[in-house]
Amino acid sequence: MNDIQDRIDAYNAAEQIGRCQVPNRAIQAFGLEAFSSVGYPFRISLAGELWRYHDVHQEGRLARNLNLLDSVGGIEDLEIARQAANSLMDFSNRHFGFASAGKDALSRACYQYALLCRVLSRYPKPWTILEVGPGCGYLGLLVGLSGHRYIALEASQAMYVYQSSLFAYVFANEYGNGLSGSSNCRVSHLTWWDFCSEGSALPLLTGATANHMIAEMNKSGLRHLLRRLHASQSEGFQILAESPGSTVVNSYDSVLQNVLDSQFSAAETHPSAWVFTKTSGARSISYFPLTFRRKLRWKLASYGFGVDFDEFSDRPMKSAGKEREAATASGPSASRKLFAEFPDFEPADSRFEKGRW
């Protein structure tokens, strides 16, 4: 299946059948409340709409993302990041008529991949990674290019079609779209209705990641996700959440309470980057030592104000400040040099917001 329109039609038909096999709570749980509440389009009808999802959710954050990437020492393998950027240039040029490396979203994916490598460093490679809500799919692109097994769980039809089109283009026969019994491929999709099907089983995972979205999930959906992972994975299993996302649906404390109720401990290992660890004993919460930020966040939440976790996660780590200053004095980091190799291409959403569209 190479044609984008065929991919859209196949997904829509499979989802209609899938919805017949799951309860109302499952449909509600994966109904994308956050996108619906702000009017963000998460479904498309025509192949000509797909270009809009090429470099989204990180518009204008390239500089911030590179600061974050430098703060953790950069990505482990620069050549993998280069391959990803080249793949995105080729993919966008072929399908959309413009050549863009998706630098805003890709730079954040590189940061997420660097964090994920730290979390899973003690495990032998290759890993098996589940990503919930992959967005553009660029973290999955990095994981797949690194030789690991990768499973994407996506509830947005538009994002699924984008990810699926990208993965099919890059990984060819190594990719399974989740619609035609090809889940044993090294890079694959797990549809939300298959995930919710009664008696469905998850493979043994090395780890999972859910970035910029766990606070945006329906409470039932987050609870179901956490409990399924707790039931199917071994003690000490970890989930990386690099920024919980917007609090338009759930408050910060309700997310953490859900985590604890699902028998996971929570630790903020970097600013707004959380690791949830499966435990059968006492659960705990520990915070990255930015006392003022933490107090401010709790204060805002106690008065009923929503908190944009992305703004907090964009703040560089204090412990890496001197290292960044030294790196700046000696010239751009290796990560910055790599991203500078590719042309700047401002996303359409950013140009629209600035009145340049």
N, C-alpha and C positions, 0 to 999 in steps of 0.2 A: 504494500500500500504506500505509494509515493505521492499521490495527489492530495493536496490539503483539503479540498472539498470532499473527497471520499472519506478522509479521516474525520471531518466534522459529521458527516452523515452517519458513519459507522458508530461514532461515539453516541450520538443522539439516539440511535436505534437501540444500542446496547443498554443505555441508561434507562430508557423507557421500560425495557424488560426487567432490568435490575430493580427498579422501583416497585415492581409487582411482587418482589420476593423478600422485602424487608419491612419491618413495622414502621408505624408513623413516627415513632421517636427517632429512628435512624435517619429518616428523611429530614426531620427537624434538626437533628444534631449536626448534619452536614449541609445545612441550608445557607451557609455563608452570610450570617447576620451582619457582620461588620461591613462587608461590601454593600449589602442591601441598604443598610442604614445611612450610608453616605452617597448612595447612588452610583457606585463604581461598576462599570459594565463587566460582568464576568461570564457572559455567553456571547457567542458570535453565530451568525447564520451563513456567512459567505467567506470564502478563502481570502477575498480582498480586504477583510478586516484584520487579518492576523498580524500585519506589520505593526499595529499599535502596541503589541505586547513584547516588542523586541528588547527594550531596555527600560523597564518600568520599576517603580517603587523606590528607586534610589536616585532619582533625577537631581542633579546638581551636587551630589555628595562625593564626587571623585576625590577631591582634596582631603576631605574628612576620612574617607575610607582608606586612603593611602597612609594617613597618620595612624589609624588603627592598625593597619597591616605592619607598618614599621614598628609599632609598639610591642608587637609579639615576635619581632625578628624576621618578618617577611614570610613568604610562602616557602615550603620545604624544597620544592622543585620548580625553579623558574621556567624550565622548558615545558612543563605541563601547562602553566599559565599562558605561555606563548602559543602552544598548540591550541588552547581554548580560544584565545583571541583570534588566531588565524581562522579557526573553524567558524567563528561567529561572523567574521568578515566575509567569508565565502558563502555562508548560509544566507545572510541578509542580502548579499548582492544577487544571489541566484533567485531568491524567492520574493524579495521586496524591491529590488532595483536600486538599492543604496548599499554601500559597504561600510558597516559599522562593527567595531569590536565590542559594542555594548559595555563601554568602559565603566560607566557608573555602577551598573549592577554586577559586572564581573569583578570589580575591585572589592566589593563587599563579599562576594562569594569566595574570593581568595582569602580574605580575613576569616571567614567562617571555616574554610578548609584548614587554615593554619590552627585555629582553635580545636577543630575536630581531631587533627593529628596529635595535639597535645593530650586531649582527653583519652585517646585510644592508643597512646604510644606503647603501652605495656603488652598489647595484643599482637600476636603474629599476623603477618600479612599473607595473602590479601584479606581485607575485611569484607563484611557484609553489612551495608548501611541502609537503613530505612530513613527517608526524608519525608516529613509531613508538610504539605504546603510548600512545594519547591519554588513557586513563583516563576521566574524566567527559566529555571532549571540549570542555572550556571554552576551551582555547587555540584549538582549531579554530573554535569559535564566534566568538571575537574576530578571528581571521584572516579568516574568511568575511565577517563584518560589515564588515570594513575594505576589502572589495572584491577581495581576493587570491584566487588559486586554491589550494585546499587538498585534500590527499589524506591520508586516515587509513589506517594499516596497524595493525590490531588483531587479536591472537590470542585474546583472551578473548571467549567467546560472549556473556556477560552484558554486558560493557562495549560490545561491538559493538552489541547491541540497544539499549542506552541511547543511545549516540552516534547511531545511525541514526534512532531515534525523535525525538531532539532536533533533528537536522539536517533531517529531513523536515518537522518542525513549523515551524522557523524559515525554511528556505531553499526549501521547496516544490519547484517544478520545477527549481530550480538545483542540487538534490542528486541524486546517483546512488548507489544503495546497494551497487554492486559485485556484485550477484547477478543482475542482469538486463540486462547489456550497456550500462550507462549511465555508463561511466567518463569520458566527455568532459564531464560536467557540471562546473561551477565548483567545487563542493564534492562530494567523492566518497569512497567507500571502495575500498580495494584489499585483497581478502581475502588471508590468509596463504597459502592454497593456490595462488591465482593468482600471488602473488609468487614462490612456489617452483616454479611450472610450468616445465618445460624450454622454453627459447627465449623466455620472456616478456621483454618490454622495459619499461624505465622511461622516462617522459618526461624531457626536460631540465628539471631543477629549479633554482630559485634557491638553495635551501638545504633542509636537513632538520633535524629536532629530535627528540630522544628523551630524555624527562625522567623521572628517578626510576626508571629501569628497565634501563639497559644492563648494570649489574652483576648484575641479576636474570635476564638472558637465559641460556639454554643456550649454552655456548661455541660450538657449531657454528652456532647461530642468529645470534649476534653476528658471527662470522666471515663467514657468508654475507651478512648485511646489509652489512657494511663493504665486502666485496669487490664486491658488486653495485653499490654506490654508487660505488666507485672506478672500476669498469670503464665505467659509463654516464655519468658526469658529467665536466665539464671540470676542468682543473688549477686549484687554488685553491678548489675546492668545499668548503663548510664545513658541519659538523654541530654544532648546539648541544645539549649535554647539561647541563641545569640540575639538578645533583645526579645522580650515577650510580645512586643508590638503595641498597638494603640489600645487604650482602655475604653474605647467607645462602647464595647459590649460588656466587659468584665473589669472589675476593679483589680488592682494589684494584689490586695490581701485575699480576695476571693480565689484568685488563681493559685496562690501559695497554699491556701487552705485545701483546695481541690487536690493539689500535689500531695500534701501530707495525708489527706484522707485516703488516697490511693496507695499509701505505703511506700512513698518515696521521700528521701531527704532532699533538701534543696541547698545549694551553695552558689553564691554569686562569685565566680572566680575572676572575672574581669568586669569593668563597669557595664552593668545591665546584661552581662552574659552569664547564664545560669546553667548549672549541671544538676540534673535530678538523678539520684542513685537509688536503685531498688533496695529496700531493706525490709526484713521481717520483724525487726525489733523497734526500738525507739526511733522516732523521726526527729530531725532537727533542721534549722535554717541558719545558715551563716552568710555573712555579707562581706563583699569587697570593702576594704577599709576607707570609704569615703564618707565620713560621718555626716558632714553637712548635707551632702546630696541625699543620703538616706533619710535624715530627719525631715528635709524639705519634702521629699516624696511622700512620706507618711503624713506630714502635715496637710499637704494638698489633698490627699486621699480622704483624710478625716473630715475635711470640710466639703467633700463631695465634688472636688474638681478632678477632671480626668488628667492623666499624666501621659505625655508622649515619651515613651521609653526610648524611641529613636534619638531624641534630643540628648538624653542622658548617655546613650551608648556611643554617640559621636564624640563625647569628650575623651581625650586621650588619657591613658593610664598615667597617674602621677609617677609611679615607680620607673617609668620609661622616659621621663622628661629629659633627663640629662643625656641619655643615650641618643635621643632624637636630635638634641641640640648639637651634639658632637657629630652626628651623621650629616646634619645640615651644613655644618662648618666645613666638612671634608668633601661635600658634594652630594648629589642625589643618591638615594639608596638604590640597590639593585632592582627593587620592585618599581620604583619611580622611573628608572631608566627603561624598564620593560614596557610600562604603559605609555611612555613617551614615544616608543617606536611606532605606535598606531595613531592614525589621525583622530583628532577630536571630532565628535559628531554629537551635537547637542540633541537629546531626545525631544520628540515633538511636544510632549506634555510640558517640559520645561520651557520651551519656546512659547507655548501658548500662555502659560502663567506669566511670562515676562512681556507679553504683548508683541512678540516678534513672529507670531505664526501668520 
